[in-house]
Amino acid sequence: MARRDDTLHLGAFLYPGGHHVAAWRHPDATAAAGTDAAHYRHLAQVAEAAKFDLIFLADGVSIRGDDIDALSRTATRYVGQFEPLTLLSHLSAVTERIGLVATASTTYNEPFHVARKFASLDHLSGGRAGWNLVTSADEREAWNFGRDAHLAHARRYARAAEFVDVVTGLWDTYEDDAFVRDKDEGLFFDPGKLHVLGHRGEHFSVRGPLNVPRPPQGHPVVVQAGSSEAGKALAARTAEVIFTAQVTLEDAVAFYADVKGRLPRHGRAPDELKIMPGAMPFLGRTRDEAQTKYDAMQALVHPVVGRSLLERMLGVDLSGYPEDGPVPDVPETNGGKSRQALLVALARRENLSIRDLYLRIAGARGHWTLVGTAQDVADALQERFEAYGADGFNIMPPVLPTGLDDVATLLIPELQRRGLFRTEYAGRTLREHLGLRRPPHRVHAAPEREAAE
């Protein structure tokens, strides 16, 4: 499979105190990181100095997990953090080049809101915005939006498919040169270059027009997190970056070939979609130092939190099963189907108990965990990149800020030494960093498609 890019793309996935479920308890962590603006400013500037393609922020519109009781309150951490678009708007003012990607759910938002907010962020940042499209997987989110139960998985994806079409249509409300702002003639914009969407579909009725000019990138970069069959189908048609989770090289290569192989059906080339799996590195100057960091973090996992995390990701109550017994057969979840399948396969492949499995995923939640020196980790990333298992990686520091500092001072220089990562930014927009074309306005894209046919 041909690839135009010969270097890795890297995202800095920032989770308040770090990605490990026990990160906030670590001595190096900022316990109140989720609402500490100075903490995020520091992380964004470290990531930009290291020349990361982008900052990535996850989001959820509920408190995650059932581990909120008298026993576990001292161990729970997923409470109290900024809304991501608000935070990225702040970070856009203290950075210049790095991309800014935030999560917004298609299940509990409306397309006009999402289109307007991300268009605004793209203007504020000079063309650095990206939208991580997700279909909410957590049942608890339904309770905050007038529902007693979550929408079914298939319906969530049907809604998402229409949602993204409405959002991109709204971003094309105005042509790029519509706003002439001619004071002498009294002409603010050319009405012939305004296009009212007028959408009526199964899930949405959105007339438009959007009240924000076309974004500097044309469209903010569309990212998707989801690897189920429905997720892959949606990504092949609409996504430009996929954040995914594969633990083994074999699975990564298979996923890469599967998704890239779907693109021609939608008239897309393989390089129009970048696959960036999550990777959590525990880095040390020696292997013993890296292993000590990993072991110290694992020792902080509270059993109630570990079990609750596993229950949420499997979509099943495990209270009736012994922790040192095998992971039971579980019914198909209405939550994250691909993550459930990944974890069950891992448990079966390695004969893991419930306790073994929650300790295994406590750090990266099913993503790839690497423990070793910068050379060890670079070897693993290079192998996966060169085997066509990834176009890059969304780096998930286990604890912040020190985990990101380790990546910036140990891993990035090693990747640069191998010629696998940039030493300077070549462009100013997120699309330029990722090697993605700027989409033409749809009124100009139609003749291009006809000519191609």
GIWORA-V847134 format. One record per pair of residues at least 4 apart in sequence whose C-alpha atoms are under 6 Angstrom apart, sorted by the first residue. I is the first residue (numbers start at 1). J is the second residue. D is the distance in whole Angstrom. If there is no record, write none. Layout:
BEGIN
i:j:d
I:J:D
I:J:D
END
This chain:
BEGIN
i:j:d
7:420:5
7:421:5
8:392:5
8:420:6
8:421:6
9:392:4
10:52:5
10:53:5
10:392:6
10:393:5
10:394:6
11:52:6
11:53:6
11:54:5
11:55:6
11:394:4
11:395:6
12:55:5
12:56:6
12:394:6
12:395:5
13:55:6
13:56:5
13:395:6
13:396:5
14:57:6
15:19:6
16:33:5
16:34:5
17:23:6
17:24:5
17:29:5
17:30:6
17:33:6
17:399:6
17:400:5
18:23:5
18:397:6
18:398:5
18:399:4
18:400:5
19:398:5
20:363:4
20:398:5
21:362:5
21:363:6
22:300:6
22:301:5
23:399:5
24:29:6
24:31:5
29:400:6
34:80:6
34:81:4
35:81:5
35:82:6
47:52:6
48:52:6
48:98:6
50:408:6
53:98:6
53:99:6
53:433:6
54:98:5
54:99:4
54:100:6
55:99:6
55:100:5
55:101:6
56:101:5
57:102:5
58:103:5
59:103:6
61:141:6
62:141:5
67:72:6
67:305:6
67:308:6
68:72:6
68:73:5
69:73:6
84:102:6
88:92:6
92:125:5
97:428:5
99:128:5
99:430:5
100:128:6
100:129:5
100:130:6
101:129:6
101:130:4
101:131:6
102:131:6
102:132:6
103:132:4
104:133:6
105:134:5
105:135:5
105:136:6
106:135:6
106:160:5
107:135:6
107:136:6
111:115:6
111:163:6
111:167:5
115:119:6
115:167:5
119:215:5
122:126:6
122:127:5
122:128:6
122:129:5
122:215:6
127:216:5
127:217:5
127:429:5
128:429:5
128:430:5
129:220:5
130:220:5
130:221:4
130:222:6
131:222:5
131:223:6
132:223:4
132:224:5
133:223:6
133:224:5
134:225:6
137:335:4
137:336:5
139:150:5
142:147:5
142:149:6
142:150:5
143:147:5
143:148:6
153:334:6
159:163:6
170:210:6
171:214:6
172:441:6
173:194:6
173:195:5
173:209:6
173:210:6
174:178:6
174:193:6
174:194:5
174:214:6
175:193:5
178:189:5
178:190:5
178:193:5
179:189:4
180:188:6
180:189:5
181:187:6
181:188:4
182:186:6
182:187:5
182:188:6
196:208:6
196:209:5
197:207:6
197:208:5
198:207:4
199:205:6
199:206:5
199:207:6
200:205:4
215:219:6
217:438:6
218:439:6
222:239:5
222:240:5
223:239:5
223:240:6
223:241:5
223:242:6
224:239:6
224:242:5
225:242:6
225:243:5
225:244:6
226:231:5
227:231:5
227:232:6
227:338:5
228:337:6
228:338:5
235:239:4
236:262:6
236:263:5
237:266:6
240:273:4
241:273:5
241:274:5
241:275:6
242:275:5
242:276:6
243:276:5
243:277:5
244:277:5
245:277:5
245:278:6
245:367:5
246:251:6
246:252:5
247:368:5
252:389:5
253:388:6
253:389:4
256:260:6
256:389:5
257:261:6
260:270:6
263:268:5
264:268:5
274:391:6
275:390:5
275:391:5
276:390:6
276:391:6
276:392:5
276:393:4
276:394:6
277:393:5
277:394:6
278:367:5
278:393:6
278:394:5
278:395:6
279:368:5
279:369:6
279:395:5
279:396:6
280:369:5
280:395:6
280:396:5
280:397:6
281:369:6
281:370:5
281:371:6
282:290:6
282:371:5
283:290:5
283:372:5
283:373:5
284:289:5
284:290:4
284:373:5
285:373:6
286:373:6
287:372:5
287:373:6
290:371:6
290:372:5
306:358:5
310:314:6
310:358:6
311:315:6
311:316:5
311:317:6
314:340:5
315:333:5
323:354:5
323:355:5
324:353:5
324:355:6
325:353:5
326:353:4
326:354:6
327:353:6
327:354:5
345:349:6
347:351:5
347:352:5
352:356:5
352:357:6
358:362:6
361:365:4
361:366:5
372:376:5
374:378:6
374:410:6
374:411:5
378:382:6
382:386:6
384:389:5
385:389:6
385:390:5
385:391:6
397:403:5
397:404:6
398:403:6
399:403:5
406:410:6
407:411:5
408:412:5
415:420:5
415:421:6
416:420:6
416:421:5
427:432:5
431:435:6
431:436:5
440:445:6
END
